[in-house]
Amino acid sequence: MSVQSAINWPDHYLPGMTDNFVSNEIIVKGLSVKDVWPFLVDTSKWASYYSNVSDISFPSGSGPELTKNADFKFGTFGFPPLNAKVVEFVPPSSNQVTRLSWTAKQDGSDEEKLDVIHAWLLEDLPGGRVRVLTQESQIGEPAKQLANQTPNPMLNGHQAWLDGLRDAALKNKK
């Protein structure tokens, strides 16, 4: 029996204690973490495989690749560009799970405030497979509104992101 890794959650964003939580995962034969990682960490590639992202920028002048503590902005799910910060960055290595997490915030009135963490975990599995897990935990009125929709647009949107990420990595391998 094998045990799979889990997302590292800061207490503030602990799933089940926030207003919205979604989890999506794929396991794909024929890909490795090193095949997928460049398409996840390079924000200039996102729009080529995921249609629900826009207006990506790096106010500090870094980018387009995400790095530890990078500040960036991006629009998604109809929100204006959110202020985001990479809070966990563990690139591919043979002795640890690959991780990427960022927080994103929208300021404003109580009805507009949004505070999220979007976490990614990538790991190679036996049999030439890769596991890609993405989870998001959200706080705020906009998060409550998303959670009350059926189907939850965040769940479907993140599945589209995973599917696009997989397809981009597979196409690049050919």
Contact map, one row per residue, 1 for C-alpha under 8 A:
111000000000000000000000000000000000000000000000000000000000000000000000000000000000000000000000000000000000000000000000000000000000000000000000000000000000000000000000000000
111100000000000000000000000000000000000000000000000000000000000000000000000000000000000000000000000000000000000000000000000000000000000000000000000000000000000000000000000000
111110000000000000000000000000000000000000000000000000000000000000000000000000000000000000000000000000000000000000000000000000000000000000000000000000000000000000000000000000
011111000000000000000000000000000000000000000000000000000000000000000000000000000000000000000000000000000000000000000000000000000000000000000000000000000000000000000000000000
001111100000000000000000000000000000000000000000000000000000000000000000000000000000000000000000100000000000000000000000000000000000000000000000000000000000000000000000000000
000111110000000000000000000000000000000000000000000000000000000000000000000000000000000000000000000000000000000000000000100000000000000000000000000000000000000000000000000000
000011111000000000000000000000000000000000000000000000000000000000000000000000000000000000000000000000000000000000000011100000000000001000000000000000000000000000000000000000
000001111100000000000000000000000000000000000000000000000000000000000000000000000000000000000000000000000000000000000000000000000000000000000000000000000000000000000000000000
000000111110110000000000000000000000000000000000000000000000000000000000000000000000000000000000000000000000000000000000000000000000000000000000000000000000000000000000000000
000000011111110000000000000000000000000000000000000000000000000000000000000000000000000000000000000000000000000000000000000000000000000000000000000000000000000000000000000000
000000001111110000000000000000000000000000000000000000000000000000000000000000000000000000000000000000000000000000000000000000000000000000000000000000000000000000000000000000
000000000111110000000000000000000000000000000000000000000000000000000000000000000000000000000000000000000000000000000000000000000000000000000000000000000000000000000000000000
000000001111111011000000000000000000000000000000000000000000000000000000000000000000000000000000000000000000000000011000000000000000000011100000000000000000000000000000000000
000000001111111111000000000000000000000000000000000000000000000000000000000000000000000000000000000000000000000000000000000000000000000010000000000000000000000000000000000000
000000000000111111001000000000000000000000000000000000000000000000000000000000000000000000000000000000000000000000000000000000000000000010000000000000000000000000000000000000
000000000000011111111000000000000000000000000000000000000000000000000000000000000000000000000000000000000000000000000000000000000000000000000000000000000000000000000000000000
000000000000111111100000000000000000000000000000000000000000000000000000000000000000000000000000000000000000000000000000000000000000000000000000000000000000000000000000000000
000000000000111111111000000000000000000000000000000000000000000000000000000000000000000000000000000000000000000000000000000000000000000011100000000000000000000000000000000000
000000000000000111111000000000000000000000000000000000000000000000000000000000000000000000000000000000000000000000000000000000000000000011111011001000000000000000000000000000
000000000000000101111100000000000000000000000000000000000000000000000000000000000000000000000000000000000000000000000000000000000000000111100011011000000000000000000000000000
000000000000001101111110000000000000000000000000000000000000000000000000000000000000000000000000000000000000000000000000000000000000001111000000001000000000000000000000000000
000000000000000000011111000000000000000000000000000000000000000000000000000000000000000000000000000000000000000000000000000000000000001110000000000000000110000000000000000000
000000000000000000001111100000000000000000000000000000000000000000000000000000000000000000000000000000000000000000000000000000000000111100000000000000000010000000000000000000
000000000000000000000111110000000000000000000000000000000000000000000000000000000000000000000000000000000000000000000000000000000000111000000000000000000010011001000000000000
000000000000000000000011111000000000000000000000000000000000000000000000000000000000000000000000000000000000000000000000000000000011110000000000000000000000001001000000000000
000000000000000000000001111100000000000000000000000000000000000000000000000000000000000000000000000000000000000000000000000000000011100000000000000000000000000001000000000000
000000000000000000000000111110000000000000000000000000000000000000000000000000000000000000000000000000000000000000000000000000001111000000000000000000000000000000000000000000
000000000000000000000000011111100000000000000000000000000000000000000000000000000000000000000000000000000000000000000000000000001110000000000000000000000000000000000100000000
000000000000000000000000001111100000000000000000000000000000000000000000000000000000000000000000000000000000000000000000000000111100000000000000000000000000000000000000000000
000000000000000000000000000111110000000000000000000000000000000000000000000000000000000000000000000000000000000000000000000000011100000000000000000000000000000000000000000000
000000000000000000000000000111111011000000000000000000000000000000000000000000000000000000000000000000000000000000000000000000011100000000000000000000000000000000000000110000
000000000000000000000000000001111111000000000000000000000000000000000000000000000000000000000000000000000000000000000000001100011100000000000000000000000000000000000000000000
000000000000000000000000000000111111100000000000000000000000000000000000000000000000000000010000010000000000000000000000011100000110000000000000000000000000000000000000000000
000000000000000000000000000000011111110000000000000000000000000000000000000000000000000000010000000000000000000000000000000000000000000000000000000000000000000000000000000000
000000000000000000000000000000111111110000000000000000000000000000000000000000000000000000000000000000000000000000000000000000000000000000000000000000000000000000000000100010
000000000000000000000000000000111111111100000000000000000000000000000000000000000000000000000000000000000000000000000000000000000000000000000000000000000000000000001100100000
000000000000000000000000000000001111111110000000000000000000000000000000000000000000000000110000000000000000000000000000000000000000000000000000000000000000000000000000000000
000000000000000000000000000000000111111111000000000000000000000000000000000000000000000000000000000000000000000000000000000000000000000000000000000000000000000000000000000000
000000000000000000000000000000000001111111101100000000000000000000000000000000000000000000000000000000000000000000000000000000000000000000000000000000000000000000001001100000
000000000000000000000000000000000001111111101100000000000000000000000000000000000000000000000000000000000000000000000000000000000000000000000000000000000000000000001000000000
000000000000000000000000000000000000111111100000000000000000000011100000000000000000000000000000000000000000000000000000000000000000000000000000000000000000000000000000000000
000000000000000000000000000000000000011111111100000000000000001111000000000000000000000000000000000000000000000000000000000000000000000000000000000000000000000000000000000000
000000000000000000000000000000000000001111111110000000010000001111000000000000000000000000000000000000000000000000000000000000000000000000000000000000000000000000000000000000
000000000000000000000000000000000000000001111110000000000000000110000000000000000000000000000000000000000000000000000000000000000000000000000000000000000000000000000000000000
000000000000000000000000000000000000001101111111100000000000000000000000000000000000000000000000000000000000000000000000000000000000000000000000000000000000000000000000000000
000000000000000000000000000000000000001101111111110010000000000000000000000000000000000000000000000000000000000000000000000000000000000000000000000000000000000000000000000000
000000000000000000000000000000000000000000111111111111000000000000000000000000000000000000000000000000000000000000000000000000000000000000000000000000000000000000000000000000
000000000000000000000000000000000000000000001111111000000000000000000000000000000000000000000000000000000000000000000000000000000000000000000000000000000000000000000000000000
000000000000000000000000000000000000000000001111111000000000000000000000000000000000000000000000000000000000000000000000000000000000000000000000000000000000000010011011000000
000000000000000000000000000000000000000000000111111110000000000000000000000000000000000000000000000000000000000000000000000000000000000000000000000000000000000110011000000000
000000000000000000000000000000000000000000000011111110000000000000000000000000000000000000000000000000000000000000000000000000000000000000000000000000000000000000000000000000
000000000000000000000000000000000000000000000010011111000000000000000000000110000000000000000000000000000000000000000000000000000000000000000000000000000000100000000000000000
000000000000000000000000000000000000000000000110011111110000000000000000011110000000000000000000000000000000000000000000000000000000000000000000000000000000000000000000000000
000000000000000000000000000000000000000000000010000111110000000000000000011100001000000000000000000000000000000000000000000000000000000000000000000000000000000000000000000000
000000000000000000000000000000000000000000000000000011111000000000000000111000001000000000000000000000000000000000000000000000000000000000000000000000000000000000000000000000
000000000000000000000000000000000000000000100000000011111100000000000001111000001000000000000000000000000000000000000000000000000000000000000000000000000000000000000000000000
000000000000000000000000000000000000000000000000000000111110001100000001110000000000000000000000000000000000000000000000000000000000000000000000000000000000000000000000000000
000000000000000000000000000000000000000000000000000000011111111100000011100000000000000000000000000000000000000000000000000000000000000000000000000000000000000000000000000000
000000000000000000000000000000000000000000000000000000001111110000000011100000000000000000000000000000000000000000000000000000000000000000000000000000000000000000000000000000
000000000000000000000000000000000000000000000000000000000111110000000011000000000000000000000000000000000000000000000000000000000000000000000000000000000000000000000000000000
000000000000000000000000000000000000000000000000000000000111111000000000000000000000000000000000000000000000000000000000000000000000000000000000000000000000000000000000000000
000000000000000000000000000000000000000000000000000000000111111110000100000000000000000000000000000000000000000000000000000000000000000000000000000000000000000000000000000000
000000000000000000000000000000000000000001100000000000001100111111000100000000000000000000000000000000000000000000000000000000000000000000000000000000000000000000000000000000
000000000000000000000000000000000000000001110000000000001100011111000000000000000000000000000000000000000000000000000000000000000000000000000000000000000000000000000000000000
000000000000000000000000000000000000000011110000000000000000011111100000000000000000000000000000000000000000000000000000000000000000000000000000000000000000000000000000000000
000000000000000000000000000000000000000011100000000000000000001111110100000000000000010000000000000000000000000000000000000000000000000000000000000000000000000000000000000000
000000000000000000000000000000000000000010000000000000000000000011111100000000000000010010000000000000000000000000000000000000000000000000000000000000000000000000000000000000
000000000000000000000000000000000000000000000000000000000000000001111100000000000000011110000000000000000000000000000000000000000000000000000000000000000000000000000000000000
000000000000000000000000000000000000000000000000000000000000000000111110000000000000111100000000000000000000000000000000000000000000000000000000000000000000000000000000000000
000000000000000000000000000000000000000000000000000000000000011001111111000000000000110000000000000000000000000000000000000000000000000000000000000000000000000000000000000000
000000000000000000000000000000000000000000000000000000000111000000001111100000000011110000000000000000000000000000000000000000000000000000000000000000000000000000000000000000
000000000000000000000000000000000000000000000000000000011111000000000111110000000011100000000000000000000000000000000000000000000000000000000000000000000000000000000000000000
000000000000000000000000000000000000000000000000000000111110000000000011111000001111000000000000000000000000000000000000000000000000000000000000000000000000000000000000000000
000000000000000000000000000000000000000000000000000011111000000000000001111100011111000000000000000000000000000000000000000000000000000000000000000000000000000000000000000000
000000000000000000000000000000000000000000000000000011110000000000000000111111111100000000000000000000000000000000000000000000000000000000000000000000000000000000000000000000
000000000000000000000000000000000000000000000000000111000000000000000000011111111000000000000000000000000000000000000000000000000000000000000000000000000000000000000000000000
000000000000000000000000000000000000000000000000000110000000000000000000001111100000000000000000000000000000000000000000000000000000000000000000000000000100000000000000000000
000000000000000000000000000000000000000000000000000000000000000000000000001111110000000000000000000000000000000000000000000000000000000000000000000000000000000000000000000000
000000000000000000000000000000000000000000000000000000000000000000000000001111111100000000000000000000000000000000000000000000000000000000000000000000000000000000000000000000
000000000000000000000000000000000000000000000000000000000000000000000000011101111100000000000000000000000000000000000000000000000000000000000000000000000000000000000000000000
000000000000000000000000000000000000000000000000000001110000000000000000111100111110000000000000000000000000000000000000000000000000000000000000000000000000000000000000000000
000000000000000000000000000000000000000000000000000000000000000000000000111000111111000000000000000000011100000000000000000000000000000000000000000000000000000000000000000000
000000000000000000000000000000000000000000000000000000000000000000000011110000001111100000000000000000011100000000000000000000000000000000000000000000000000000000000000000000
000000000000000000000000000000000000000000000000000000000000000000000011110000000111110000000000000001111000000000000000000000000000000000000000000000000000000000000000000000
000000000000000000000000000000000000000000000000000000000000000000001111000000000011111000000000000001110000000000000000000000000000000000000000000000000000000000000000000000
000000000000000000000000000000000000000000000000000000000000000001111110000000000001111110000000000111100000000000000000000000000000000000000000000000000000000000000000000000
000000000000000000000000000000000000000000000000000000000000000000011000000000000000111110000000000111100000000000000000000000000000000000000000000000000000000000000000000000
000000000000000000000000000000000000000000000000000000000000000000011000000000000000011111000000001111000000000000000000000000000000000000000000000000000000000000000000000000
000000000000000000000000000000000000000000000000000000000000000000110000000000000000011111100000011110000000000000000000000000000000000000000000000000000000000000000000000000
000000000000000000000000000000000000000000000000000000000000000000000000000000000000000111110000111100000000000000000000000000000000000000000000000000000000000000000000000000
000000000000000000000000000000000000100000000000000000000000000000000000000000000000000011111000011100000000000000000000000000000000000000000000000000000000000000000000000000
000000000000000000000000000000001100100000000000000000000000000000000000000000000000000001111101110000000000000000000000000000000000000000000000000000000000000000000000000000
000000000000000000000000000000000000000000000000000000000000000000000000000000000000000000111111110000000000000000000000000000000000000000000000000000000000000000000000000000
000000000000000000000000000000000000000000000000000000000000000000000000000000000000000000011111000000000000000000000000000000000000000000000000000000000000000000000000000000
000000000000000000000000000000000000000000000000000000000000000000000000000000000000000000001111100000000000000000000000000000000000000000000000000000000000000000000000000000
000000000000000000000000000000000000000000000000000000000000000000000000000000000000000000011111110000000000000000000000000000000000000000000000000000000000000000000000000000
000010000000000000000000000000000000000000000000000000000000000000000000000000000000000001011011111000000000000000000000111000000000000000000000000000000000000000000000000000
000000000000000000000000000000001000000000000000000000000000000000000000000000000000000011111001111100000000000000000000111000000000000000000000000000000000000000000000000000
000000000000000000000000000000000000000000000000000000000000000000000000000000000000000111100000111110000000000000000011110000000000000000000000000000000000000000000000000000
000000000000000000000000000000000000000000000000000000000000000000000000000000000000011111100000011111000000000000000011100000000000000000000000000000000000000000000000000000
000000000000000000000000000000000000000000000000000000000000000000000000000000000000011110000000001111100000000000001111000000000000000000000000000000000000000000000000000000
000000000000000000000000000000000000000000000000000000000000000000000000000000000001111100000000000111110000000000001110000000000000000000000000000000000000000000000000000000
000000000000000000000000000000000000000000000000000000000000000000000000000000000001111000000000000011111000000000111100000000000000000000000000000000000000000000000000000000
000000000000000000000000000000000000000000000000000000000000000000000000000000000111100000000000000001111100000001111100000000000000000000000000000000000000000000000000000000
000000000000000000000000000000000000000000000000000000000000000000000000000000000111000000000000000000111110000011110000000000000000000000000000000000000000000000000000000000
000000000000000000000000000000000000000000000000000000000000000000000000000000000110000000000000000000011111000111100000000000000000000000000000000000000000000000000000000000
000000000000000000000000000000000000000000000000000000000000000000000000000000000000000000000000000000001111100111000000000000000000000000000000000000000000000000000000000000
000000000000000000000000000000000000000000000000000000000000000000000000000000000000000000000000000000000111111110000000000000000000000000000000000000000000000000000000000000
000000000000000000000000000000000000000000000000000000000000000000000000000000000000000000000000000000000011111110000000000000000000000000000000000000000000000000000000000000
000000000000000000000000000000000000000000000000000000000000000000000000000000000000000000000000000000000001111110000000000000000000000000011000000000000000000000000000000000
000000000000000000000000000000000000000000000000000000000000000000000000000000000000000000000000000000000001111110000000000000000000000000011100000000000000000000000000000000
000000000000000000000000000000000000000000000000000000000000000000000000000000000000000000000000000000000111111111000000000000000000000000011100000000000000000000000000000000
000000000000000000000000000000000000000000000000000000000000000000000000000000000000000000000000000000001111111111100000000000000000000000011100000000000000000000000000000000
000000000000000000000000000000000000000000000000000000000000000000000000000000000000000000000000000000011110000111110000000000000000000001111110000000000000000000000000000000
000000000000000000000000000000000000000000000000000000000000000000000000000000000000000000000000000000111100000011111000000000000000000001110000000000000000000000000000000000
000000000000100000000000000000000000000000000000000000000000000000000000000000000000000000000000000000111000000001111100000000000000000111100000000000000000000000000000000000
000000000000100000000000000000000000000000000000000000000000000000000000000000000000000000000000000011110000000000111110000000000000000111000000000000000000000000000000000000
000000000000000000000000000000000000000000000000000000000000000000000000000000000000000000000000000011110000000000011111000000000000011110000000000000000000000000000000000000
000000100000000000000000000000000000000000000000000000000000000000000000000000000000000000000000001111000000000000001111100000000000011100000000000000000000000000000000000000
000000100000000000000000000000000000000000000000000000000000000000000000000000000000000000000000001110000000000000000111110000000001111000000000000000000000000000000000000000
000001100000000000000000000000000000000000000000000000000000000000000000000000000000000000000000111100000000000000000011111000000011110000000000000000000000000000000000000000
000000000000000000000000000000001000000000000000000000000000000000000000000000000000000000000000111000000000000000000001111100000111100000000000000000000000000000000000000000
000000000000000000000000000000011000000000000000000000000000000000000000000000000000000000000000110000000000000000000000111110000111000000000000000000000000000000000000000000
000000000000000000000000000000011000000000000000000000000000000000000000000000000000000000000000000000000000000000000000011111011110000000000000000000000000000000000000000000
000000000000000000000000000000000000000000000000000000000000000000000000000000000000000000000000000000000000000000000000001111111110000000000000000000000000000000000000000000
000000000000000000000000000000000000000000000000000000000000000000000000000000000000000000000000000000000000000000000000000111111000000000000000000000000000000000000000000000
000000000000000000000000000010000000000000000000000000000000000000000000000000000000000000000000000000000000000000000000000011111000000000000000000000000000000000000000000000
000000000000000000000000000011110000000000000000000000000000000000000000000000000000000000000000000000000000000000000000000111111100000000000000000000000000000000000000000000
000000000000000000000000001111110000000000000000000000000000000000000000000000000000000000000000000000000000000000000000000111111110000000000000000000000000000000000000000000
000000000000000000000000001111111000000000000000000000000000000000000000000000000000000000000000000000000000000000000000011110011111000000000000000000000000000000000000000000
000000000000000000000000111100001000000000000000000000000000000000000000000000000000000000000000000000000000000000000000111110001111100000000000000000000000000000000000000000
000000000000000000000000111000000000000000000000000000000000000000000000000000000000000000000000000000000000000000000001111000000111110000000000000000000000000001000000000000
000000000000000000000011110000000000000000000000000000000000000000000000000000000000000000000000000000000000000000000001110000000011111000000000000000000000000000000000000000
000000000000000000000011100000000000000000000000000000000000000000000000000000000000000000000000000000000000000000000111100000000001111100000000000000000000010000000000000000
000000100000000000001111000000000000000000000000000000000000000000000000000000000000000000000000000000000000000000000111000000000000111110000000000000000000000000000000000000
000000000000000000011110000000000000000000000000000000000000000000000000000000000000000000000000000000000000000000011110000000000000011111000000000000000000000000000000000000
000000000000111001111100000000000000000000000000000000000000000000000000000000000000000000000000000000000000000000011100000000000000001111100000000000000000000000000000000000
000000000000100001111000000000000000000000000000000000000000000000000000000000000000000000000000000000000000000001111000000000000000000111110010000000000000000000000000000000
000000000000100001110000000000000000000000000000000000000000000000000000000000000000000000000000000000000000000001110000000000000000000011111011000000000000000000000000000000
000000000000000000100000000000000000000000000000000000000000000000000000000000000000000000000000000000000000011111100000000000000000000001111111000000000000000000000000000000
000000000000000000100000000000000000000000000000000000000000000000000000000000000000000000000000000000000000011111000000000000000000000000111111100000000000000000000000000000
000000000000000000000000000000000000000000000000000000000000000000000000000000000000000000000000000000000000001111000000000000000000000000011111110000000000000000000000000000
000000000000000000110000000000000000000000000000000000000000000000000000000000000000000000000000000000000000000001000000000000000000000001111111111000000000000000000000000000
000000000000000000110000000000000000000000000000000000000000000000000000000000000000000000000000000000000000000000000000000000000000000000111111111100000000000000000000000000
000000000000000000000000000000000000000000000000000000000000000000000000000000000000000000000000000000000000000000000000000000000000000000001111111110000000000000000000000000
000000000000000000010000000000000000000000000000000000000000000000000000000000000000000000000000000000000000000000000000000000000000000000000111111110011100000000000000000000
000000000000000000111000000000000000000000000000000000000000000000000000000000000000000000000000000000000000000000000000000000000000000000000011111111010000000000000000000000
000000000000000000000000000000000000000000000000000000000000000000000000000000000000000000000000000000000000000000000000000000000000000000000001111111010000000000000000000000
000000000000000000000000000000000000000000000000000000000000000000000000000000000000000000000000000000000000000000000000000000000000000000000000111111111000000000000000000000
000000000000000000000000000000000000000000000000000000000000000000000000000000000000000000000000000000000000000000000000000000000000000000000000001111111000000000000000000000
000000000000000000000000000000000000000000000000000000000000000000000000000000000000000000000000000000000000000000000000000000000000000000000000000011111011000000000000000000
000000000000000000000000000000000000000000000000000000000000000000000000000000000000000000000000000000000000000000000000000000000000000000000000011111111111000000000000000000
000000000000000000000000000000000000000000000000000000000000000000000000000000000000000000000000000000000000000000000000000000000000000000000000010011111111100000000000000000
000000000000000000000100000000000000000000000000000000000000000000000000000010000000000000000000000000000000000000000000000000000000000000000000010000011111110000000000000000
000000000000000000000111000000000000000000000000000000000000000000000000000000000000000000000000000000000000000000000000000000000000000000000000000000111111111000000000000000
000000000000000000000000000000000000000000000000000000000000000000000000000000000000000000000000000000000000000000000000000000000000000000000000000000111111111100000000000000
000000000000000000000000000000000000000000000000000100000000000000000000000000000000000000000000000000000000000000000000000000000000000000000000000000001111111110000000000000
000000000000000000000001000000000000000000000000000000000000000000000000000000000000000000000000000000000000000000000000000000000000010000000000000000000111111111000000000000
000000000000000000000001100000000000000000000000000000000000000000000000000000000000000000000000000000000000000000000000000000000000000000000000000000000011111111100000000000
000000000000000000000000000000000000000000000000010000000000000000000000000000000000000000000000000000000000000000000000000000000000000000000000000000000001111111110000000000
000000000000000000000000000000000000000000000000110000000000000000000000000000000000000000000000000000000000000000000000000000000000000000000000000000000000111111111000000000
000000000000000000000001110000000000000000000000000000000000000000000000000000000000000000000000000000000000000000000000000000000001000000000000000000000000011111111100000000
000000000000000000000000000000000000000000000000000000000000000000000000000000000000000000000000000000000000000000000000000000000000000000000000000000000000001111111110000000
000000000000000000000000000000000000000000000000110000000000000000000000000000000000000000000000000000000000000000000000000000000000000000000000000000000000000111111111000000
000000000000000000000000000000000001001100000000110000000000000000000000000000000000000000000000000000000000000000000000000000000000000000000000000000000000000011111111100000
000000000000000000000000000100000001000000000000000000000000000000000000000000000000000000000000000000000000000000000000000000000000000000000000000000000000000001111111110000
000000000000000000000000000000000000000000000000100000000000000000000000000000000000000000000000000000000000000000000000000000000000000000000000000000000000000000111111111000
000000000000000000000000000000000000001000000000100000000000000000000000000000000000000000000000000000000000000000000000000000000000000000000000000000000000000000011111111100
000000000000000000000000000000100011001000000000000000000000000000000000000000000000000000000000000000000000000000000000000000000000000000000000000000000000000000001111111110
000000000000000000000000000000100000000000000000000000000000000000000000000000000000000000000000000000000000000000000000000000000000000000000000000000000000000000000111111111
000000000000000000000000000000000000000000000000000000000000000000000000000000000000000000000000000000000000000000000000000000000000000000000000000000000000000000000011111111
000000000000000000000000000000000000000000000000000000000000000000000000000000000000000000000000000000000000000000000000000000000000000000000000000000000000000000000001111111
000000000000000000000000000000000010000000000000000000000000000000000000000000000000000000000000000000000000000000000000000000000000000000000000000000000000000000000000111111
000000000000000000000000000000000000000000000000000000000000000000000000000000000000000000000000000000000000000000000000000000000000000000000000000000000000000000000000011111
